[in-house]
Amino acid sequence: GVVAFCRVILGLLIVGGRRLRHIEFLKGDPLFERFCGLRQLPTDRTVSRWLKDFRVRTVTALKSLNAEMVAQVVKSHLPARTLTIDVDGTVISTGLKVAWAFRGYNPHHRKVPSYFPISALLAESGHILRLHNRPGNVNDGSSSLTFLRELFQQIKETLGRAHALRFRMDGDFFKIKVLKLLESHSAGYAIKVPFWQCLDLQRLIQTCSQWERIEDGIDGFFSHVSVKKWGRQVPVAIFRKRVHHKTKKNYQIDLFDPSNGTWEYSAVTTNLGLGIRHLWRFMCGRGVHEKAIGELKTGFALDCVPTNHYAANSAWQQLVVLAHNLLTNFQI
């Protein structure tokens, strides 16, 4: 049955299994068989064939199960009026014969086909709110609109409208359609701004005469930039951080005397109304999402590709998220 197969994979992930063939090591374990509700565990080929029966509709059912499980704990154990959601994508390298795996943004293995799943993390609790698998040749920001719409719908159906929402995203999501979508749902956001030539952020840095101190070695200031292509002005906070090593972002050497030290710059657009110091610390919290993705890959086998079927691999990712959220519930 479906419940028994789901328990087999969830139990396998929780005890540290990373491949379907690792089920062989658990055969004869009375505690594991009791957890699964089975007298005999299936073989890895049986589980693989079961995964290949998944289609888009049944993968969506796993997403709904995950959403309901997270909402149940958030409503009862998380008395927060504002929810902070981190949205980001990650690369999963695949084999050459895996369906819907294409060459794209794969920084460590540029010629290897990959998936590019996008996920949303609830920062206050550590739950993965939603994960969606995508081919590896998509743009993280442009292809995120459908995911964000589904995420808003999920929050509306499971958590209601009692919470204010604020999002943190990287520079790939600095798109006018993304900003308009977030604003249409009255959501706050803080999004990294890339150093495009059309924004001329270097000129703002060079002409700024007064930086506000945030902490030792870190300063910042607020400004506005006009994006002609969008026909609107965008508020921008620019930060600089003193470093004592050579950096690949060499544009700061052209702006300042090298004797002043080496600086790394970043820019953020936001509608939250935070001060420069609070905005810096708020954006630093995005690192929690990266650590959660690292935990999913190293501890829950998110980077494993068990079959050559796209829907089967997507179902595997949903079960990985379920295992992660289940243990997060136990911790809470």
Solvent accessible surface area in square Angstrom, and as a share of the most:
residue,aa,sasa,rsa
1,G,81,0.78
2,V,96,0.55
3,V,98,0.56
4,A,17,0.14
5,F,37,0.15
6,C,20,0.12
7,R,102,0.37
8,V,0,0.00
9,I,0,0.00
10,L,25,0.13
11,G,4,0.03
12,L,1,0.01
13,L,1,0.01
14,I,61,0.31
15,V,89,0.51
16,G,46,0.45
17,G,9,0.08
18,R,69,0.25
19,R,91,0.33
20,L,15,0.08
21,R,141,0.52
22,H,49,0.22
23,I,1,0.00
24,E,88,0.39
25,F,170,0.71
26,L,26,0.13
27,K,70,0.30
28,G,61,0.58
29,D,56,0.29
30,P,103,0.65
31,L,135,0.67
32,F,13,0.06
33,E,29,0.13
34,R,199,0.73
35,F,89,0.37
36,C,2,0.01
37,G,55,0.53
38,L,53,0.26
39,R,236,0.86
40,Q,144,0.64
41,L,3,0.02
42,P,23,0.14
43,T,56,0.33
44,D,40,0.21
45,R,180,0.66
46,T,43,0.25
47,V,0,0.00
48,S,22,0.14
49,R,147,0.54
50,W,33,0.11
51,L,0,0.00
52,K,65,0.28
53,D,102,0.53
54,F,17,0.07
55,R,148,0.54
56,V,118,0.68
57,R,193,0.70
58,T,45,0.26
59,V,12,0.07
60,T,61,0.36
61,A,62,0.48
62,L,13,0.07
63,K,19,0.08
64,S,54,0.35
65,L,90,0.45
66,N,3,0.02
67,A,6,0.04
68,E,107,0.48
69,M,38,0.17
70,V,1,0.01
71,A,7,0.06
72,Q,134,0.59
73,V,22,0.13
74,V,1,0.00
75,K,129,0.55
76,S,77,0.50
77,H,114,0.51
78,L,34,0.17
79,P,137,0.86
80,A,26,0.20
81,R,210,0.77
82,T,48,0.28
83,L,0,0.00
84,T,4,0.02
85,I,0,0.00
86,D,2,0.01
87,V,1,0.00
88,D,18,0.09
89,G,14,0.14
90,T,18,0.10
91,V,26,0.15
92,I,2,0.01
93,S,47,0.30
94,T,15,0.09
95,G,39,0.37
96,L,147,0.73
97,K,182,0.77
98,V,20,0.12
99,A,40,0.31
100,W,152,0.53
101,A,13,0.10
102,F,86,0.36
103,R,149,0.54
104,G,33,0.32
105,Y,135,0.51
106,N,5,0.03
107,P,51,0.32
108,H,160,0.71
109,H,102,0.46
110,R,174,0.63
111,K,156,0.66
112,V,50,0.28
113,P,13,0.08
114,S,1,0.00
115,Y,1,0.00
116,F,11,0.05
117,P,1,0.01
118,I,0,0.00
119,S,4,0.02
120,A,0,0.00
121,L,1,0.00
122,L,0,0.00
123,A,28,0.21
124,E,66,0.30
125,S,21,0.13
126,G,22,0.21
127,H,0,0.00
128,I,0,0.00
129,L,4,0.02
130,R,26,0.09
131,L,3,0.01
132,H,64,0.29
133,N,3,0.02
134,R,9,0.03
135,P,25,0.15
136,G,1,0.01
137,N,87,0.45
138,V,41,0.24
139,N,76,0.39
140,D,7,0.03
141,G,0,0.00
142,S,62,0.40
143,S,42,0.27
144,S,0,0.00
145,L,26,0.13
146,T,82,0.48
147,F,4,0.02
148,L,0,0.00
149,R,126,0.46
150,E,64,0.29
151,L,0,0.00
152,F,14,0.06
153,Q,89,0.39
154,Q,15,0.07
155,I,8,0.04
156,K,99,0.42
157,E,123,0.55
158,T,24,0.14
159,L,12,0.06
160,G,31,0.30
161,R,189,0.69
162,A,88,0.68
163,H,39,0.17
164,A,59,0.46
165,L,26,0.13
166,R,70,0.25
167,F,0,0.00
168,R,13,0.05
169,M,0,0.00
170,D,29,0.15
171,G,19,0.18
172,D,68,0.35
173,F,0,0.00
174,F,0,0.00
175,K,54,0.23
176,I,37,0.19
177,K,134,0.57
178,V,0,0.00
179,L,1,0.01
180,K,119,0.50
181,L,20,0.10
182,L,0,0.00
183,E,67,0.30
184,S,82,0.53
185,H,86,0.38
186,S,105,0.68
187,A,2,0.02
188,G,11,0.10
189,Y,9,0.03
190,A,0,0.00
191,I,0,0.00
192,K,63,0.27
193,V,6,0.04
194,P,32,0.20
195,F,49,0.20
196,W,96,0.34
197,Q,170,0.75
198,C,97,0.58
199,L,7,0.04
200,D,57,0.29
201,L,0,0.00
202,Q,47,0.21
203,R,127,0.46
204,L,22,0.11
205,I,1,0.00
206,Q,107,0.48
207,T,92,0.53
208,C,29,0.18
209,S,115,0.74
210,Q,151,0.67
211,W,40,0.14
212,E,95,0.43
213,R,134,0.49
214,I,3,0.01
215,E,67,0.30
216,D,119,0.62
217,G,35,0.33
218,I,11,0.05
219,D,22,0.11
220,G,0,0.00
221,F,26,0.11
222,F,100,0.42
223,S,27,0.17
224,H,109,0.48
225,V,6,0.04
226,S,63,0.41
227,V,7,0.04
228,K,187,0.79
229,K,190,0.81
230,W,48,0.17
231,G,67,0.64
232,R,74,0.27
233,Q,117,0.52
234,V,3,0.02
235,P,52,0.33
236,V,1,0.00
237,A,0,0.00
238,I,0,0.00
239,F,2,0.01
240,R,42,0.15
241,K,90,0.38
242,R,94,0.34
243,V,14,0.08
244,H,170,0.76
245,H,107,0.48
246,K,196,0.83
247,T,17,0.10
248,K,198,0.84
249,K,104,0.44
250,N,91,0.47
251,Y,50,0.19
252,Q,3,0.01
253,I,62,0.32
254,D,120,0.62
255,L,34,0.17
256,F,48,0.20
257,D,82,0.42
258,P,86,0.54
259,S,96,0.62
260,N,77,0.40
261,G,26,0.25
262,T,29,0.17
263,W,15,0.05
264,E,54,0.24
265,Y,5,0.02
266,S,27,0.18
267,A,1,0.01
268,V,1,0.01
269,T,1,0.00
270,T,15,0.09
271,N,73,0.37
272,L,48,0.24
273,G,78,0.75
274,L,53,0.26
275,G,38,0.36
276,I,6,0.03
277,R,100,0.37
278,H,114,0.51
279,L,0,0.00
280,W,39,0.14
281,R,127,0.46
282,F,22,0.09
283,M,14,0.06
284,C,75,0.45
285,G,20,0.19
286,R,31,0.11
287,G,27,0.26
288,V,77,0.44
289,H,5,0.02
290,E,102,0.46
291,K,158,0.67
292,A,11,0.08
293,I,15,0.08
294,G,30,0.29
295,E,86,0.38
296,L,1,0.00
297,K,41,0.17
298,T,107,0.62
299,G,38,0.37
300,F,14,0.06
301,A,0,0.00
302,L,1,0.01
303,D,56,0.29
304,C,7,0.04
305,V,39,0.22
306,P,31,0.19
307,T,13,0.07
308,N,73,0.37
309,H,78,0.35
310,Y,52,0.20
311,A,21,0.16
312,A,0,0.00
313,N,3,0.02
314,S,8,0.05
315,A,0,0.00
316,W,0,0.00
317,Q,5,0.02
318,Q,4,0.02
319,L,0,0.00
320,V,0,0.00
321,V,1,0.00
322,L,9,0.04
323,A,0,0.00
324,H,11,0.05
325,N,0,0.00
326,L,43,0.21
327,L,52,0.26
328,T,12,0.07
329,N,27,0.14
330,F,146,0.61
331,Q,152,0.67
332,I,87,0.44
